[in-house]
Amino acid sequence: MIRPVLALPLLALLAACAAPQSAERRAAPAEARVIADQSPLTRLEVQEAQALLNRLGFGGGEPDGVVGPRSRAAAESFQLDAGAPATGAFDRGLLLMLRASAEEAGVATAAAPAPVSN
């Protein structure tokens, strides 16, 4: 049992430790904010996400709309870089985060990937 005399300093110490953490979260840059929308993507949206991963330098492979190991690894790398949990999931949250990062970086955000030359 904690004595009442010790409880107040202990509570003050706990409050002081928690305060900087919440202040750091408020000061996080926009690109580090996580968008937690887990709605599934259409094949065209997956293609867009793959193209954006490529344009942002994460090497998502050929934008074919199919999530394979290379695409998932690129998504995980992007998520880690953005301060999000690295799930590798291709969901609405990932696409919105990619669009925001691409806009900040001045990268094209067209819904369809750039045409492939034959």
C-alpha positions, 0 to 999 in steps of 0.5 A, spaced: 500 500 500 502 506 498 502 511 503 498 518 502 505 522 503 508 518 497 502 518 493 502 525 491 509 526 489 508 519 485 502 522 481 506 528 480 512 524 477 507 520 472 504 526 470 510 530 468 512 523 464 506 523 460 506 530 458 511 531 453 509 525 450 502 528 448 506 534 446 510 531 441 504 527 438 501 534 437 507 537 434 508 531 429 508 533 422 503 532 417 506 526 413 507 522 420 500 522 421 496 516 420 490 515 417 486 509 420 481 507 414 481 500 413 476 500 407 479 495 401 481 498 395 479 497 388 484 494 383 485 501 380 486 504 387 491 498 388 495 500 381 495 508 384 498 506 390 503 502 387 505 507 382 505 512 388 510 508 392 514 507 386 514 515 385 516 516 392 522 512 391 519 505 395 520 501 389 513 498 389 514 494 383 510 494 376 503 497 378 498 492 376 493 492 381 495 485 384 498 486 391 504 481 391 510 481 396 514 486 393 508 491 393 507 489 401 514 490 402 514 497 399 508 499 403 511 497 409 517 501 408 513 507 406 508 506 413 515 505 417 517 512 414 511 515 415 510 513 423 505 508 421 504 501 424 508 497 418 502 492 416 503 492 409 496 492 408 493 496 401 487 499 404 484 506 404 488 509 409 495 507 405 492 510 399 490 517 403 497 517 406 500 516 399 496 521 396 498 526 401 505 525 401 506 525 394 502 532 394 507 534 399 513 532 395 510 535 388 509 528 385 504 526 380 498 523 384 493 521 378 488 516 379 491 512 373 499 510 373 503 513 368 502 509 361 507 504 360 511 504 353 511 498 349 
